[in-house]
Amino acid sequence: MKERGENVILTHPTDYEVHLFHEGNLYESYNVFGAHPETQKGVKGTRFSVWAPHAIEVKVVGNFNKWDGSNHGMTKVNNEGIWSIFIPGLLENEIYKYQIETAAGNKFLKADPYAFYSEVRPHTASVIYNIEGYDWQDQQWFKNKKKKRIYEEPLAIYEIHLGSWRKKDEETFYTYRELAAELIPYVLEHHFTHIEIMPLVEHPYDRSWGYQGTGYYSTTSRYGSPHDLMYFIDQCHQSGIGVILDWVPGHFCKDAHGLYMFDGRPTYEYKDIFVRENEVWGTANFDLGKGEVKSFLISNALFWMKYYHVDGFRVDAVANMLYWNAGGISQKNEYAVSFLRNLNEVVFETDPTVLMIAEDSTDWPLVTGPAYEGGLGFNYKWNMGWMNDILKYMEEEPQNRKSLHDKVTFSLMYAYSENFILPFSHDEVVHGKKSLLNKMPGDYWRKFAQLRLLFGYLMTHPGKKLLFMGGEFGQFDEWKDLEDLDWVLHDFEMHRVLNDYFKELMQLYKRTKALWELDHSNEGFEWIDANNKDQSIFSYIRKGKKESDLLIIVCNFTEVVYENFKVGVPSYAYYNEIFNSDAVSFGGSGQINKKKIKSLEKPFHNQPSHLEMTIPPFGISILQPVKTRKGSISNGKEKTVRSHAVSRRSR
C-alpha cells in the first residue's frame, strides 16, 4: 500500500465500513465515499474517498492544483481498492475529478461516482458541495402520510420531464425554484396527488431524458443546485403533493467520464461482455451480484429519501434487469432478483410509506408480493398489458372494435394478481407513436370524444392512475422533448374544454371512494355486462367498503346513440347520472340523462333490477344510487353479493 502523505488525515472509512461496503450492506456509503467538506484536527478541507480496485494510483485533480495531482495522490486503504485523502484548504464549489492510472500505464480522468453536484453539461467535472443545511418545512406532510393506508387512497400521478414541461426559450430551462412557482399550482388545479419526475441524476445527453446517467448522487445541474431541488420538493409537500423519482438501477451511461470501465477494467459493470453490454440502449449493465455495486445502489435510494425527502421511486426497466442476454440466450438474472428483494426490504424498513413502483413488462409472478413469500417486494407495478391492450383497442376503427372485444375485458382476469398502476406514460407518445389524442380514429370531434371516453375508462378501471404531461389538454403532436408543451392549444375551445373535463373527472375520482378504496380487491369491481361485443358497450360496478358506496359505469366505444337502453343494477329505487363525457360543456353532443332514473324490479344482466337510460356516443356515463335525507340509499332491498377474496398487499 502507498504511504500516506503529510497532508493526509483519515477518519473514514473505518474497518467496519470497509467490511460492509464490500459485503454489499453499507447502506450509507455516500457518507464514506465522495467529497466531504469537513474540519479535521482544526483544519478545514475536503475528504475524498473512491473505490478503484484495479488502479495502481489515484490522484485528485482540479482547478485548485491546475489539474496536476502530483501533490494530491490518494492513499490506498485496503487491497480491495478503496483510496482516500484529506486535502486541507480545499472547500465547497471547487471542481475536481479523479486521475486514475492503470497497470498498463494508461491515465484518464473520471467524475466522482458519489459526487453530490456536477458542472452544467457539456462540462463533466464533479463539484464539491455540502449537501447538509437545508431547512425543511414539510413535517406535516410526513405526519399525514403515516396515517394513510396507501392501497386504500386515491393515487393519481402526473409524469413530467422538467426540461420540456415549460421552457423560457429554446435554450433556457426553468430552474427548480421557478418550476415550484409554475408547476405546483398547475398540479393542484388538475387534482393530481403525486408528480413523477423523469430521472434527475446527472446525465450528459439531454435526449437520454436522464435514463443514461453518470452521477447517481448528483441531481442534474441543468435546473439548479441540490438545495434548489430540495426547495422544490419541500414546496410540493407543503402543498400536499407527493414526489416520485424515476430511477435507473439497471444500467448506466458509457461516456468516458462516467462509471464505465471506471479504473480501466469492469468495476460497476459485469466482467462478462455478454451480460455487460446493453445493446438495446448502448449502455452498460450494473453488476448486481457485486457487493460494492449493491452498496452503491441501495445507498443511492436511501440518499434520495434522506436528503431530498422523495416519496417513492419508479424503478425503470425491471424486465431488462430480471432477464439478461447470456451468450445470446435470454436467461433469468438471479443477481437482479436478489438485489431487488434486498433493495425493497431495506427501503421499506427505512420508511414503510415509500412507493416502490416496478416498470415491468414481463409476466414475472409476485412482483408486488413480499420478499419473504418469494415476491420481488415492490408495492406497485405498472400494468403494461392493460395499457397496450386498451390503446390497441382505441386505435382500431370503431366498427371493427368488436373483433378486439377481449382487449377490454382481459385485464380484469388478472387485475388483482398484483397491485397495479394504470400508465399512459411518455413511452406511448413519442418516437412516432402519436399523442393520445391523435391515436383516436376519426375526425376532430370524434378524436376528442374518444379521448374523453378513454380518460373516463382509465379513472373507473381498478388500479391507480398515471398520465404523462400534455395528455390532460389533448396535445395533438407527440411529445417533443426539445421543446415545451403546446400551451398555445389552450386558446382553442376543444382543448380548453377537454382540460376542464379532465379536471372535473379528477375531482370526481378523488372524492369518490368507490373508485379507489378497493382498487386491489375483487370486492371493488363487478361486471354488469362484459359480453356486448356487437355494440361495443361495457357496463360494470365499482364499489367501496360501504355498501352504499357504489357507482354504475357504462362505456360506449362506438358513435351510435341508444335510447331506453337497459342496464342491470342493484335494487335501489333511483339513480342519478353524476357524470357524462358527452355533456355539451365538455364538447359533447349533449346525450345525457338529466333526470333521476327509476329502476324497475325486474332482473336483467344477472342483477335484481334494471333501468333504462340514454347511451351517449363515444361516451362514459357514471350513475349513483340516490340517497335519502338520512343518508341511506332509497329503497335498498337487496345487498350486493361480494366475494371474500383477500386483497393483495406487499407488506
Number of C-alpha atoms within 10 A of each C-alpha: 10 13 10 16 14 6 12 18 17 17 12 18 19 11 11 9 18 20 13 16 23 17 15 22 21 23 22 18 25 22 17 22 23 22 30 23 21 18 14 15 7 7 13 16 19 22 26 25 27 21 24 22 19 20 24 17 20 27 22 26 22 18 11 15 13 8 16 14 17 10 13 18 21 26 23 25 23 13 10 13 18 21 25 30 27 29 21 18 13 16 20 16 14 14 20 26 22 26 22 22 19 16 11 9 9 11 15 16 22 23 23 32 23 23 26 26 29 30 18 17 15 10 9 22 24 28 22 24 22 17 15 9 8 14 10 16 12 17 12 11 17 14 10 10 16 12 9 11 11 16 22 16 17 22 19 23 27 25 23 21 19 23 20 20 22 19 18 11 10 10 8 12 20 20 20 24 20 14 19 20 13 13 20 19 14 12 18 16 12 18 22 24 20 23 25 22 19 21 27 25 25 27 31 23 15 15 11 14 19 22 26 25 28 27 28 29 26 25 25 27 21 21 21 18 21 25 20 19 22 20 20 22 26 26 19 24 24 16 15 19 22 23 25 26 22 22 24 21 26 23 26 26 24 19 17 15 22 21 25 23 20 26 27 19 15 20 21 26 26 18 14 12 14 15 21 21 21 19 12 7 13 13 20 25 25 27 23 27 18 18 17 22 22 27 23 25 23 24 24 21 24 22 20 18 18 11 16 22 20 22 24 23 23 23 20 21 18 22 17 21 23 21 18 22 17 15 11 9 10 12 12 16 18 15 14 23 20 15 23 27 19 17 24 23 20 18 21 17 11 13 14 14 19 20 22 22 26 26 20 21 15 14 9 11 12 20 27 24 22 20 21 11 10 12 18 27 27 29 26 24 25 25 24 18 17 22 20 14 17 21 18 15 22 22 16 16 13 19 13 13 22 20 13 17 20 16 20 20 16 14 18 16 8 12 20 19 18 24 28 25 25 23 26 25 19 21 11 19 23 15 11 10 13 17 20 27 25 21 20 24 16 14 9 12 12 18 19 26 25 29 24 29 24 24 20 25 18 20 22 26 21 28 31 27 23 23 22 22 22 25 25 23 22 26 23 17 17 22 27 14 18 14 15 20 20 17 12 9 15 16 9 9 12 19 21 18 20 25 21 17 23 23 19 16 21 21 15 16 20 20 11 17 22 25 29 27 24 22 31 24 22 22 19 23 25 18 17 21 18 17 15 12 16 12 16 23 21 21 23 21 24 25 26 21 14 10 14 20 18 23 26 25 25 23 23 22 26 21 17 13 14 14 11 10 12 15 22 23 28 26 24 25 21 21 23 19 21 14 19 27 33 23 17 13 13 24 20 24 16 15 19 20 19 10 10 15 18 17 21 18 16 13 15 18 16 13 16 19 20 23 21 15 18 16 26 28 24 27 31 28 24 21 21 21 29 21 18 10 8 7 9 12 21 17 14 16 12 11 11 16 10 13 10 9 10 11 17 20 17 19 14
